Amino acid sequence: MSAQDERAPRLLFFAGSIRKNSFNKRVAKLAASMANGLGFSSTFIDLADYPMPFYDGDLEAQSGQPENARKLKDLMCAHQGIMIVSPEYNASFAPLLKNTIDWVSRIRDEGEEPLAVYRDRVFALAAASPGGTAGLRGLMQFRQVLELGIGALVLPNQFLLPRAADAFDNDGNLKNHDQEQQLQAVVKKLEHAARVFAI
Ligand SMILES: Cc1cc2nc3c(=O)[nH]c(=O)nc-3n(C[C@H](O)[C@H](O)[C@H](O)COP(=O)(O)O)c2cc1C
């Protein structure tokens, strides 16, 4: 293995929707498959496999953090670059993501700096919507939570998929070549940034 391969970052992809036919999940899946095609090590997960209750301080005091928050945190820590694809709900990002991020932020392993799971890796954002603005307003709020709230490094490059209901072909690829190229450019940037900046 060359010195460069040893530094090759692992990339994680997930969406803030657990809906079976979620457009955002399709983008996350496609981005993971593009990453694979580019020779990057990539993992796609469905948050449906990591159910968690709504954050509740009383519940946490009684039972600690949910096992799934621990599992997800460990998985995030095993990846240096993370792409999150969020639906937009009433001009904001998915509550599923806020809840997931909040629970994961509560887990601090011994000797670990606060919020290291967010601060030591690189994030890229994307959004898909059947509407024309593609979830841009949601991503602006999501970015604020990640950057200002928990100190994550979030790439300025992001991918937006408007009119998502008509955007995919039967194989899950994007019909529009320019959009495919745009998504691939964000995936490449994430890999590069994770290689350089992840700790
Ligand atoms: C409560 C609610 C609010 C929504 N608000 C927005 C919105 O502000 N902007 C938008 O583009 N789409 C909005 N939508 C439509 C979602 O983008 C659409 O349901 C999308 O398919 C959800 O993402 P998914 O396909 O990944 O599950 C809203 C949907 C719901 C249920």
The ligand as an SDF file (V2000), in Angstrom:
LIG
                    3D

 31 33  0  0  0  0  0  0  0  0999 V2000
  -44.3770   19.2960    6.6410 C   0  0  0  0  0  0  0  0  0  0  0  0
  -43.7320   19.4420    5.3010 C   0  0  0  0  0  0  0  0  0  0  0  0
  -43.1610   20.6340    4.9460 C   0  0  0  0  0  0  0  0  0  0  0  0
  -42.5080   20.7760    3.7250 C   0  0  0  0  0  0  0  0  0  0  0  0
  -41.8860   21.9500    3.4240 N   0  0  0  0  0  0  0  0  0  0  0  0
  -41.1260   22.0440    2.3030 C   0  0  0  0  0  0  0  0  0  0  0  0
  -40.3440   23.2100    2.0540 C   0  0  0  0  0  0  0  0  0  0  0  0
  -40.2830   24.1450    2.8240 O   0  0  0  0  0  0  0  0  0  0  0  0
  -39.5920   23.2340    0.9330 N   0  0  0  0  0  0  0  0  0  0  0  0
  -39.5750   22.1810    0.0380 C   0  0  0  0  0  0  0  0  0  0  0  0
  -38.8700   22.2660   -0.9720 O   0  0  0  0  0  0  0  0  0  0  0  0
  -40.3280   21.0730    0.2370 N   0  0  0  0  0  0  0  0  0  0  0  0
  -41.0900   20.9730    1.3630 C   0  0  0  0  0  0  0  0  0  0  0  0
  -41.8120   19.8390    1.6080 N   0  0  0  0  0  0  0  0  0  0  0  0
  -41.8280   18.7650    0.6020 C   0  0  0  0  0  0  0  0  0  0  0  0
  -40.6350   17.8150    0.7970 C   0  0  0  0  0  0  0  0  0  0  0  0
  -39.5300   18.3760    0.1190 O   0  0  0  0  0  0  0  0  0  0  0  0
  -40.9980   16.4450    0.2040 C   0  0  0  0  0  0  0  0  0  0  0  0
  -41.9850   15.8280    1.0020 O   0  0  0  0  0  0  0  0  0  0  0  0
  -39.7750   15.5550    0.0570 C   0  0  0  0  0  0  0  0  0  0  0  0
  -40.1380   14.4590   -0.7600 O   0  0  0  0  0  0  0  0  0  0  0  0
  -39.2570   15.0670    1.3990 C   0  0  0  0  0  0  0  0  0  0  0  0
  -37.9950   14.4560    1.2420 O   0  0  0  0  0  0  0  0  0  0  0  0
  -37.7970   12.8920    0.9390 P   0  0  0  0  0  0  0  0  0  0  0  0
  -38.3130   12.6380   -0.4420 O   0  0  0  0  0  0  0  0  0  0  0  0
  -36.3270   12.7020    1.0100 O   0  0  0  0  0  0  0  0  0  0  0  0
  -38.5460   12.0990    1.9870 O   0  0  0  0  0  0  0  0  0  0  0  0
  -42.4900   19.6950    2.8110 C   0  0  0  0  0  0  0  0  0  0  0  0
  -43.0930   18.4800    3.1800 C   0  0  0  0  0  0  0  0  0  0  0  0
  -43.7060   18.3510    4.4000 C   0  0  0  0  0  0  0  0  0  0  0  0
  -44.3240   17.0100    4.7800 C   0  0  0  0  0  0  0  0  0  0  0  0
  1  2  1  0
  2  3  1  0
  2 30  2  0
  3  4  2  0
  4  5  1  0
  4 28  1  0
  5  6  2  0
  6  7  1  0
  6 13  1  0
  7  8  2  0
  7  9  1  0
  9 10  1  0
 10 11  2  0
 10 12  1  0
 12 13  2  0
 13 14  1  0
 14 15  1  0
 14 28  1  0
 15 16  1  0
 16 17  1  0
 16 18  1  0
 18 19  1  0
 18 20  1  0
 20 21  1  0
 20 22  1  0
 22 23  1  0
 23 24  1  0
 24 25  2  0
 24 26  1  0
 24 27  1  0
 28 29  2  0
 29 30  1  0
 30 31  1  0
M  END
$$$$
